[in-house]
Amino acid sequence: MASAAGVALALAVFLCGCAGYKLGPTNGETAGARTVEFKPFADLTLEPRLLEPVAQSLRKGLQRDGTYRLATRDPGDIVVSGTLAEYTRRPLTFQPRDLFTTRDYEVRLTAHVTAVERASGKILFDRDVLARTPIRSAADLNGAERQAAPLLADDLSRNILSLLVDGAW
């Protein structure tokens, strides 16, 4: 009797834990039914070499998600374009005994992104998207920023794809 109650309790806990899980795309569409085309972004920042990591991360992230297919040869059903608008570095922490020397920075990248349905011309979203990542200020701050560029691009693409895949448009 006690073991049956224990099994029933374990089963109830297991089923409650999976209650919010949804198999497949979260926006109600069939996986891979539509394609997305990424237009090359424009770069208005003063930071060089950001466009390629952003483009690469967007393509890989879309393929990894599986909700949409990447349009490689034909025009996509959804066209995503954007502009890298602002690149900033903010101090996070300072050296323990020197309040003027920054130890860690937060690098932020703001992009203005637009997604449009090609067939209808309907704008799915048109907004600023923020990405950020921390970096350690070593002897070579420029080198640290270069190494952080792929992490910043991954965060930006994750935020853009979240709008595209899970957006309530």
Secondary structure, 3 states (H helix, E strand, C coil): CHHHHHHHHHHHHHHHHCCCCCCCCCCCCCCCCCEEEECCCEECCCCCCCHHHHHHHHHHHHHHHCCCEECCCCCCCEEEEEEEEEEEEEEEEEECCEEEEEEEEEEEEEEEEEEEECCCCCEEEEEEEEEEEEEECCCCHHHHHHHHHHHHHHHHHHHHHHHHHHCCC
